[in-house]
Amino acid sequence: MKAVYKHPRGMPDILPGDIGTWHRVERAVRHTMHAYGYGEIRTPIVEKTALFERGIGEATDIVEKEMYTFPDRKGESLTLRPENTASCVRAAVEGGLLQPGSVHRVWYQGPMFRYERPQLGRQRQFHQTGAEVYGVAGPAIEAELILMTAALWRRIGVFEVAQLEINTLGSSEDRSAYRSALVEYFQAHHEQLDDDSARRLLKNPLRILDSKNPDLAELISRAPQMADHLSDESKEHFSALQTLLASNGISAVVNPRLVRGLDYYSHTVFEWTTDRLGAQSAICGGGRYDAMLADFGAKNTPGVGWAMGMERIVALMETVQQENAASSDAELVPDAFIVCTIKDDQTWPLQIAEQLRAECPTLRVVQNTGSANLGNQLKRADKLGARCAVILGDDEKAQHKVTIKLLTGNSEAQSVPVAEASQALSSILSR
């Protein structure tokens, strides 16, 4: 059937056959956030345009080129959120969360929108998950956020293919001195700059360091270093972070060219990258943004956080699964397959299946819908990769029992009362 309508470019559907890996990531995120004591926050998809112009920075690519901005019916300029940190800060200030001395840990997930050239891991509608902390200064909370991401990578099986890069942008005074040094350096080589870099020179010279133009690589490599313009306090902050990470087994590469694409960062910035996704190597990034909270009305309130692109995480998980010869349909593999050999009885197997689903909500239970032949049903269970068969026959019904058989290994089948079926199934699957 030919489709009459198609989805907007860069805003693809996620169909049932593709959703399994997404669910795995989402569950892992919820478990990780719960373990670290973070509460969920949900913000509007649409915000006033000025929020992002002030929060992200007018000289950034996002504000200048990528935002979906439109007037509402009263002429007010609104924007589909291109990221969520500014929205979370706005919500925290407006909601009265940021009282003096208070600490709030929040997390979010949802769709964001940027008008970019669609490619692997980068769509015009994309999904982000992130975590933010308000009210805590110092490197320890930055280490916590990085350790949280490492815990998440381990939970979803990508830790071994992720690399942490860190840098410091120093204080506002440090950056001011560094900015002057960069402007002086790049002005002396103005003829070598491309149009984007020339445009950024006076507005946001640090963004030149993040240029992907290979023709500028040598020029950028000779540019002044941020490390030469840091105060002693900023150096101590960054050194303490590295010590905290190392003491917790996290290896980090110091990347002096890491500046991130948003204007609101100060002191620590970081990215997790991978070599498994081609050019789209960054899978998560964040840092400290104390100044944004002051701009939004929360004076003397520190802020730090991170965000990850769900599309890239899903792609990375599927790549790792393929490398490990694991099925990309692992989420569709049944834990239990209901085998029923009683002719013309659909009620009892349906009741047993519903009982198992209700009492074991984390398990995937699939009921046979074809032949009543025992051998054919067991072959179907094996083809689906089911871990257990729950067998219902005339003898089981007469005795009000079920037979549970593990389909891998040589273990014996177990006959248990119906009331104990859920507990027995969970016990067998945990072996």
C-alpha positions in Angstrom: 0.0 0.0 0.0 1.4 3.4 -1.0 1.3 6.0 1.7 -0.9 9.0 1.0 1.0 11.1 3.5 4.6 10.9 4.8 6.2 12.1 8.0 8.0 15.5 7.9 11.6 15.2 6.9 13.8 14.4 9.9 10.8 13.5 12.1 10.5 9.7 11.7 8.1 7.3 13.3 9.2 4.7 15.9 7.3 1.6 15.0 6.5 -1.4 17.3 9.3 -3.5 15.9 11.9 -0.8 16.7 10.6 0.3 20.1 12.2 -2.5 22.2 15.6 -1.0 22.6 14.0 2.4 23.4 12.1 0.7 26.3 15.3 -0.8 27.6 17.0 2.6 27.7 14.0 4.2 29.3 13.7 1.6 32.0 17.4 1.8 32.7 17.2 5.6 33.0 14.3 5.4 35.5 16.1 2.9 37.6 19.3 4.9 37.5 17.6 8.2 38.4 15.8 6.5 41.2 19.0 5.1 42.6 20.6 8.5 42.7 17.6 10.3 44.2 16.5 12.4 41.2 12.9 13.4 40.7 11.2 13.7 37.2 10.3 17.1 35.8 8.2 17.7 32.7 8.3 21.0 30.8 6.3 22.3 27.8 7.4 21.5 24.3 6.8 25.1 23.4 8.4 28.1 25.2 8.8 31.8 24.6 11.6 32.4 22.1 13.4 34.8 24.4 14.0 32.0 26.9 16.3 30.2 24.5 17.9 33.4 23.1 19.0 34.4 26.6 19.6 31.0 28.0 21.5 29.3 25.1 23.1 32.4 23.6 22.2 34.4 20.5 25.6 33.7 18.9 25.1 29.9 18.9 24.2 27.8 15.9 21.1 26.6 17.6 19.6 30.1 18.0 20.9 31.5 14.8 20.1 28.6 12.4 18.2 25.7 14.0 15.2 26.8 16.1 11.6 26.2 15.0 10.2 29.7 15.8 6.8 31.0 15.0 4.3 33.7 16.2 1.2 32.6 18.0 -2.2 34.1 17.2 -1.5 37.2 19.4 1.9 37.7 17.7 4.1 36.4 20.6 7.2 34.6 19.4 7.2 30.9 20.5 9.8 28.2 19.8 9.7 24.4 19.9 12.3 23.6 22.5 15.7 22.8 21.0 17.1 21.6 24.4 15.7 21.4 27.9 18.2 22.9 30.3 16.8 26.4 29.9 13.3 25.1 30.3 14.2 23.2 33.5 15.8 26.3 35.0 12.8 28.4 34.1 10.4 25.9 35.6 12.5 25.6 38.8 12.6 29.4 39.3 9.0 29.9 38.4 7.9 27.0 40.5 9.7 28.3 43.6 12.0 25.4 43.9 15.2 27.4 44.2 15.0 28.8 47.7 18.2 29.8 49.5 20.0 26.7 50.8 17.8 24.3 48.9 19.1 21.5 46.7 17.1 19.9 43.9 18.0 17.0 41.7 15.7 16.6 38.6 15.7 14.6 35.4 13.6 14.7 32.2 13.1 13.0 28.9 11.1 14.0 25.8 11.3 15.3 22.2 13.4 18.3 21.2 13.5 20.1 17.8 16.3 21.5 15.7 16.3 22.3 12.0 19.4 20.3 11.0 20.3 18.1 8.0 18.9 14.7 9.0 21.5 11.9 9.4 22.3 8.9 11.7 21.7 9.9 15.3 20.7 13.5 14.4 17.1 14.2 13.4 15.0 17.3 13.4 12.7 15.9 16.1 15.0 14.0 18.5 14.7 12.8 22.0 16.8 13.8 25.0 17.2 12.5 28.5 19.0 14.7 31.0 19.7 15.4 34.6 20.1 18.7 36.4 21.2 19.7 39.9 20.5 23.1 41.5 22.0 24.5 44.6 25.3 22.5 44.8 28.7 24.1 44.1 32.1 22.3 43.7 33.4 19.4 41.8 31.8 16.6 43.9 28.3 17.1 42.3 29.9 17.1 38.9 31.6 13.8 39.7 28.2 12.4 40.8 26.6 13.3 37.5 29.4 11.8 35.5 29.3 8.6 37.7 25.6 8.4 37.1 26.1 8.4 33.4 28.8 5.7 33.8 26.3 3.6 35.8 23.7 4.0 33.1 26.2 2.9 30.4 27.0 -0.2 32.4 23.3 -0.9 32.9 22.6 -0.8 29.1 25.8 -2.5 28.1 27.8 0.3 26.3 30.3 1.3 29.0 33.1 -0.5 27.2 32.6 1.5 24.0 32.2 5.0 25.7 35.1 7.4 26.3 34.8 10.4 28.7 36.4 13.7 27.7 36.5 16.6 30.1 37.7 20.2 30.1 37.4 23.4 32.1 36.2 26.8 30.9 37.2 28.5 34.1 35.3 31.3 35.8 33.8 34.3 34.0 36.9 36.3 34.7 39.1 33.4 33.3 37.0 33.2 30.1 37.1 37.0 29.6 40.9 36.9 29.6 41.0 33.8 27.4 38.4 35.3 25.0 40.6 38.4 24.5 43.6 36.2 23.7 41.6 34.2 21.2 40.3 37.3 19.5 43.8 38.7 19.2 45.1 35.4 17.8 42.4 34.7 15.2 42.3 38.3 14.1 46.0 38.0 13.2 45.0 35.0 11.0 41.7 36.4 9.8 42.3 35.5 6.2 42.4 31.8 7.1 39.0 31.7 8.8 35.9 30.4 7.1 32.7 32.4 7.0 31.3 30.7 10.2 34.4 31.3 12.2 34.8 34.9 11.0 31.2 35.5 12.1 31.9 34.0 15.5 35.2 35.9 16.0 33.7 38.8 18.0 30.5 37.2 19.2 31.7 33.9 20.5 35.4 33.1 19.7 35.4 30.0 21.8 33.1 28.3 19.3 35.8 28.5 16.7 37.7 25.9 18.7 34.8 23.5 18.1 34.9 24.0 14.3 34.6 20.8 12.3 36.3 22.4 9.2 39.4 20.3 8.6 41.1 23.2 6.9 41.1 25.1 10.2 42.6 22.2 12.3 46.2 23.3 12.2 45.3 27.0 12.9 43.1 25.9 15.9 45.8 23.6 17.2 48.2 26.6 17.6 45.5 28.8 19.3 46.1 29.9 22.9 45.2 27.3 25.6 42.5 27.9 28.2 44.8 26.2 30.8 47.2 29.2 30.5 44.4 31.6 31.6 43.0 29.8 34.6 43.0 31.2 38.1 44.4 29.0 40.9 40.9 28.4 42.2 39.7 27.2 38.8 42.8 24.9 38.5 42.1 23.4 41.9 38.4 22.8 41.0 39.4 20.9 37.8 42.1 19.0 39.6 39.7 17.9 42.3 37.2 16.7 39.7 39.9 14.5 38.1 40.9 13.1 41.4 37.3 12.2 42.3 36.7 10.5 38.9 40.0 8.5 39.1 39.3 7.4 42.7 36.0 5.9 41.4 37.5 4.1 38.5 36.5 6.5 35.7 39.2 7.3 33.1 38.9 10.7 31.5 40.8 12.3 28.7 41.4 16.1 29.1 40.4 17.7 25.8 41.4 21.4 25.8 39.3 22.0 22.6 36.0 20.8 24.2 33.8 23.9 24.7 30.3 22.5 24.0 27.9 24.2 21.7 26.0 26.3 24.2 27.0 29.7 25.8 25.9 29.0 29.3 28.7 26.7 30.5 31.5 27.6 32.9 34.1 25.6 34.8 33.6 21.9 34.0 32.3 20.7 30.7 32.3 17.0 29.6 31.3 14.7 26.8 31.0 10.9 26.5 32.0 9.9 23.0 32.2 6.6 21.0 33.9 5.4 17.9 31.0 3.1 16.9 28.7 5.7 15.3 30.9 7.3 12.7 30.9 11.1 12.6 28.2 11.4 15.3 30.6 10.4 18.1 29.1 12.4 21.0 26.4 10.5 23.0 26.1 12.6 26.1 27.4 16.0 27.2 27.0 18.5 30.0 28.7 20.8 32.5 28.3 23.6 35.0 26.1 26.6 34.2 25.9 28.8 37.3 25.5 32.1 35.3 22.3 30.9 33.7 20.5 30.6 37.0 21.5 34.2 37.9 20.2 35.4 34.5 16.9 33.7 35.2 16.5 35.2 38.6 18.1 32.6 40.9 21.1 34.6 42.2 23.9 32.7 43.9 22.4 29.4 42.9 24.8 26.9 41.2 23.6 24.6 38.4 25.1 21.6 36.6 23.7 18.9 34.4 23.9 16.7 31.3 21.8 15.5 28.4 22.0 12.5 26.1 20.5 11.9 22.7 18.3 8.9 22.8 18.6 8.2 19.1 22.3 7.9 19.4 22.1 5.7 22.5 19.6 3.4 20.8 21.9 3.2 17.7 24.9 2.5 19.9 23.1 -0.3 21.8 22.0 -1.9 18.6 25.5 -1.6 17.2 27.0 -3.3 20.3 24.3 -6.0 20.2 25.2 -6.8 16.6 28.9 -6.8 17.4 28.2 -9.3 20.2 26.0 -11.4 17.8 23.0 -10.6 20.1 19.6 -10.3 18.6 18.4 -6.7 18.0 14.9 -8.1 18.8 15.9 -9.2 22.3 13.0 -7.2 23.8 10.6 -9.4 21.8 11.9 -12.7 23.1 9.3 -14.3 25.4 10.2 -15.3 29.0 7.4 -17.8 29.0 5.4 -19.4 26.1 2.0 -20.8 27.1 1.6 -24.3 25.5 -2.0 -25.7 25.7 -2.9 -29.2 24.4 -6.6 -29.0 25.5 -8.8 -28.9 22.5 -11.5 -26.3 22.3 -10.5 -24.6 25.6 -9.4 -21.0 25.2 -10.5 -19.8 28.6 -8.1 -21.6 30.9 -4.8 -20.8 29.1 -6.0 -17.2 28.8 -6.6 -17.1 32.5 -3.2 -18.6 33.3 -1.4 -16.1 30.9 -3.2 -13.2 32.6 -2.3 -14.5 36.0 1.4 -14.7 35.1 1.4 -11.2 33.6 -0.3 -9.7 36.6 1.9 -11.4 39.2 5.1 -11.1 37.2 4.8 -7.7 35.4 8.4 -7.6 34.3 8.2 -10.9 32.4 7.1 -11.2 28.8 4.4 -14.0 28.4 3.2 -15.1 25.0 0.3 -17.4 24.4 0.1 -20.0 21.6 -2.5 -19.1 18.9 -1.9 -22.0 16.5 -1.8 -25.8 16.5 -2.8 -27.7 19.6 -0.1 -30.3 18.9 2.5 -30.3 21.7 5.5 -30.8 19.5 4.5 -28.0 17.1 3.9 -25.6 20.0 7.3 -26.4 21.5 9.0 -25.9 18.1 7.2 -22.5 17.9 8.4 -21.6 21.4 12.0 -22.5 20.5 11.8 -20.5 17.2 10.8 -17.4 19.2 13.6 -18.0 21.6 11.3 -18.5 24.6 13.2 -19.3 27.8 10.4 -21.4 29.4 7.3 -23.3 28.3 4.3 -23.3 30.6 2.4 -26.5 29.6 -1.3 -26.9 30.1 -2.9 -30.2 29.3 -5.8 -32.4 30.4 -3.8 -33.8 33.4 -2.7 -30.3 34.5 -6.3 -29.0 34.4 -7.7 -32.0 36.3 -5.0 -31.5 39.0 -5.2 -27.7 38.9 -1.5 -27.5 38.1 0.8 -26.3 35.4 4.0 -27.8 34.1 7.0 -25.5 33.6 9.9 -26.5 31.5 13.1 -24.5 30.9 13.9 -24.7 27.2 17.6 -24.4 27.6 19.9 -26.9 29.3 18.8 -30.3 30.5 16.7 -29.4 33.6 13.6 -31.5 34.4 10.1 -30.1 34.0 8.3 -29.1 37.2 4.7 -29.6 38.0 3.4 -26.9 40.4 0.0 -25.8 41.7 -1.6 -22.9 39.7 -1.4 -20.7 42.8 2.4 -21.2 42.9 3.0 -20.9 39.1 4.2 -17.3 39.2 6.7 -17.8 42.0 8.0 -21.0 40.4 8.4 -19.4 37.0 10.3 -16.5 38.5 12.6 -18.9 40.4 13.3 -21.0 37.3 14.1 -18.0 35.1 16.4 -16.5 37.7 18.8 -19.6 37.6 
